[in-house]
Amino acid sequence: MDISEVAKRSGVAASALRYYEAKGLINSLEREGARRKFAPGVLDQLALIALGQAAGFALDEIRAMFKPNGEPCIDRKLLAAKADDIDRSVKRLKAMSEGLRHAAACRAPSHLQCPTFRRLLKAAASGALEKRQKRLAPRARDA
């Protein structure tokens, strides 16, 4: 398939395909004039790239998920670590959502008079939320 066909079938812009090729994520087979040609399997590679990006993997991490011939070679420990990282993010976001919902419905005359809201403010002011996130994030990458 030429690059325009791959772009059309995958929904990935030709410029992104060229970028992915330059980054070593995909490989073209040959060039027909100025147009790159790709094997049909590139569509599966692009789907895996999209999935990896949606999960929060960096392109360099995604590149490591492919053998030089383009076959997937996915580190299961890396996937488990990313899932753990996502779970921590979900937990943090859930707590933030609940705090915001409480603040929105709180009957205190002022949010500053609400003990729950004050705890949330204190945690944010001390950087506890951000520090906790930064402290947990390296574990997921190093695992």
C-alpha positions as CSV (number, residue, x, y, z in Angstrom):
1,M,0.0,0.0,0.0
2,D,1.2,3.5,-0.7
3,I,1.3,6.1,2.0
4,S,-1.9,7.7,1.0
5,E,-3.8,4.4,1.2
6,V,-2.3,3.7,4.6
7,A,-3.4,7.2,5.7
8,K,-6.9,6.7,4.4
9,R,-7.4,3.3,5.9
10,S,-5.8,4.0,9.2
11,G,-6.9,7.6,9.8
12,V,-3.3,8.6,10.5
13,A,-2.1,11.6,8.6
14,A,0.7,11.0,6.0
15,S,2.9,13.4,8.0
16,A,2.4,11.3,11.1
17,L,3.3,8.2,9.1
18,R,6.5,9.8,8.0
19,Y,7.2,10.9,11.6
20,Y,6.6,7.3,12.9
21,E,8.9,6.0,10.3
22,A,11.6,8.5,11.2
23,K,11.2,7.4,14.9
24,G,11.5,3.7,14.0
25,L,7.9,2.8,14.8
26,I,7.0,1.6,11.3
27,N,9.1,0.8,8.2
28,S,8.3,1.3,4.6
29,L,9.2,-1.4,2.2
30,E,10.3,0.7,-0.7
31,R,9.7,4.0,-2.5
32,E,7.9,4.3,-5.7
33,G,9.2,7.7,-6.8
34,A,8.7,10.0,-3.8
35,R,5.8,7.8,-2.3
36,R,6.5,5.3,0.4
37,K,5.0,1.8,0.2
38,F,4.0,-0.2,3.3
39,A,3.1,-3.8,4.0
40,P,-0.5,-4.5,5.0
41,G,0.7,-5.3,8.5
42,V,1.4,-1.6,9.1
43,L,-2.3,-1.1,9.9
44,D,-1.9,-3.5,12.9
45,Q,1.2,-1.6,13.9
46,L,-0.6,1.7,13.7
47,A,-3.5,0.3,15.8
48,L,-1.0,-0.8,18.4
49,I,0.7,2.6,18.4
50,A,-2.8,4.2,18.9
51,L,-3.6,1.9,21.7
52,G,-0.2,2.6,23.4
53,Q,-0.7,6.3,23.1
54,A,-4.2,6.1,24.5
55,A,-2.7,4.2,27.5
56,G,-0.2,6.9,28.0
57,F,3.0,5.3,26.7
58,A,5.6,7.5,25.1
59,L,6.6,6.8,21.5
60,D,10.0,5.5,22.6
61,E,8.2,3.0,24.9
62,I,5.9,2.0,22.1
63,R,8.9,1.6,19.7
64,A,10.4,-0.9,22.1
65,M,7.2,-3.0,21.7
66,F,8.1,-4.0,18.2
67,K,10.8,-6.2,16.8
68,P,12.9,-4.8,14.0
69,N,10.6,-6.6,11.5
70,G,7.5,-4.9,12.9
71,E,6.2,-7.9,14.9
72,P,4.8,-7.0,18.3
73,C,7.1,-7.9,21.2
74,I,5.3,-6.5,24.3
75,D,6.8,-6.6,27.8
76,R,4.1,-7.8,30.0
77,K,5.7,-6.3,33.1
78,L,5.7,-2.9,31.4
79,L,1.9,-3.4,30.7
80,A,1.2,-4.3,34.3
81,A,3.2,-1.3,35.5
82,K,1.3,1.0,33.2
83,A,-2.0,-0.5,34.4
84,D,-1.0,0.1,38.0
85,D,-0.1,3.7,37.0
86,I,-3.5,4.2,35.4
87,D,-5.2,2.7,38.5
88,R,-3.4,5.2,40.7
89,S,-4.5,8.0,38.4
90,V,-8.1,6.8,38.4
91,K,-8.0,6.7,42.2
92,R,-6.6,10.2,42.5
93,L,-9.1,11.6,40.0
94,K,-12.0,9.8,41.7
95,A,-11.0,11.4,45.0
96,M,-10.7,14.8,43.4
97,S,-14.1,14.3,41.7
98,E,-15.7,13.3,45.0
99,G,-14.1,16.4,46.7
100,L,-15.4,18.7,44.0
101,R,-18.9,17.1,44.2
102,H,-18.9,17.6,48.0
103,A,-17.8,21.2,47.6
104,A,-20.6,21.8,45.0
105,A,-23.3,20.4,47.3
106,C,-21.9,21.4,50.7
107,R,-24.4,23.3,52.8
108,A,-21.7,25.2,54.8
109,P,-22.2,29.0,54.5
110,S,-18.7,29.2,53.0
111,H,-16.5,26.6,51.6
112,L,-13.8,27.7,54.0
113,Q,-16.1,26.6,56.8
114,C,-16.4,23.1,55.4
115,P,-13.9,20.7,57.1
116,T,-13.8,18.4,54.0
117,F,-13.1,21.3,51.7
118,R,-10.4,22.6,54.1
119,R,-8.7,19.3,54.1
120,L,-8.7,19.3,50.3
121,L,-7.2,22.9,50.3
122,K,-4.6,21.9,52.8
123,A,-3.5,18.9,50.8
124,A,-3.3,21.0,47.6
125,A,-1.5,23.9,49.3
126,S,1.1,21.6,50.8
127,G,1.7,20.0,47.4
128,A,0.7,16.7,48.8
129,L,-1.4,15.8,45.8
130,E,1.3,16.6,43.3
131,K,4.1,15.2,45.5
132,R,2.2,11.9,45.9
133,Q,1.6,11.7,42.2
134,K,5.3,12.3,41.4
135,R,6.4,9.9,44.1
136,L,4.2,7.1,42.7
137,A,4.8,7.7,39.0
138,P,8.5,6.5,38.9
139,R,7.6,3.2,40.5
140,A,5.4,2.4,37.5
141,R,8.1,3.2,35.0
142,D,10.9,1.4,36.9
143,A,8.9,-1.8,37.6
